[in-house]
Amino acid sequence: MANIAKKPTHKDINKYKSFHVTATMEDGTSFDGIITDINGDEITFLRGEDVTVDKQGNEAGGEERKYYPYGNGSWRSRRFTKVVVPLAALTTVSHYPYSTPYYPYFPYYPYY
């Protein structure tokens, strides 16, 4: 995971354009998203949020969402909303930490 130790600049942000990143703001909040555009001193993100839907496609919201079991006919999906953030408000930008899956080696069976 590559972190930017200093405040990110246009050059640093442009390097991460179209990648899934984690952004930390000056007030300490952080979010994950995809950098889509850089205009002047503003950066446009597609910010990810989790959504739980039932079989009919209706969103389960409020208290219902908190206690809604995933095993009883609901699905967890991901939705992205557009967010514009000023460059001065960003503290760090880093790649989203995906882990590399481990696949054990299985030899091919010989042909007979």
N, C-alpha and C positions, 0 to 999 in steps of 0.2 A: 504494500500500500504506500503510494507516494504522497507525502504531505508537503505542502508549501509552508516553510517555516516563517516567512515574512508575509505581510499583507499581500494578497494576490493582485497582480497587475493585469492589464489587457492581454499581454503576451501569455501569461500563465493561464488565464481563463480561456483564451483561444485554443490552447493546447488541449483542454478538456471538453471542447465543444462537441456535442452529440454523444457524450459519454454519460453513464450513470454515476453521479458523484454525491458525496456528502458535503454539505455546506454548513459552516458554523458562523453565526452572526455575532456581532459585538456584545449583544445582551446575553449571550450564552446559549441561546436556542440553536438547535440544529435540525436540519431536514435533509431528506434525500430527494434527488430529482435529476432531470436530464437538462443540460444547458442547450438551449435552442438558438439564442440570438444574443449579440452583444451590441448595444447601441449607445455610444457616448459613455456616460457613467451609469448606465442601467444594464442589468443582465436579466434575460428572460429564462425562467426555468419551467419545466413541466414537473410539478411537485407531486409525488406519489402519496396516495392515502388508501387505506384498506377499507373495503366495503363488504358487508355481508348481505346477501340476497337470498330470498326463498325460491321455491320452484317456479313461481309465476314471474320472477324477475323483479319483484317489489323489494325495495331497500328496507332492511330492518333497522330502525333508528331508535335513539334514546335508550331507555333502560332495557328495552326489548333486545337491543343489539348486544348488550353486555352479557346477558344470560342465555343467549340464543345458542344452542349446542350445534356444533358443526356436523355431528353424526345424524341429525334428524331432519334431513331434507334441505339443508342450507349450504351455500357455497361461499367461500371467501374469494373475493376478487380484488383487483387493484385498479384504481382510477387515477388519472393524472389531470391536474388542473394547472392552468397557466398562472404563474406568479412572476411579477417584476420586482427585482431587488436592486437597490443602489449599490454600486461597487464599494463605496465607502463603508457600508454596513457589514461587509464580509470580513471575517477574520481568517478563516482557512477554507480551502477547497481540496478534497482528496477523492481518489477513486473509491467507489463503493466496494466494500470488502466481500468479494465473492470467494468462496473456498473452492479449491480444485478437487473434484471428486476422485476418489481412489478406486481404480478398477483393477482387481486382481488379474494376474496373467493366467489364462487358460490356454494350453496348447491346442492346436488344431488336431482333430482326429486324422490318422493316416487314411488315405484312400486304399481300398482293397481291390 
